[in-house]
Amino acid sequence: MFLIKHEVQVLDAKLDKLHHDIMTHQENILILTAEWSYLNQPGRIESLARRHSDYRPTETKQIINIENLPYPKKTSLVRGRIDGD
């Protein structure tokens, strides 16, 4: 009888520790979710992008037709691969 009582007490202590660990992990998940929501705010990301890069919104004068794109000149090597020469 004493062995069973001792075994139950050990298992009960393990169960209490597991419950405590679960609660700790759940609290950490809530904190990390709140931090993630803050860090992913579009306004904050835009502000950081403007501050740390040369990013600027596209202006209409930067848009051209595909026909106006400069194409590199074909070399004989490229033509040979395409034409099978």
Secondary structure, DSSP 8 states (H G I E B T S, - for coil): -HHHHHHHHHHHHHHHHHHHHHHHHHHHHHHHHHHHHHHT-HHHHHHHHHHHS------GGG---GGGS------HHHHHHHHT-
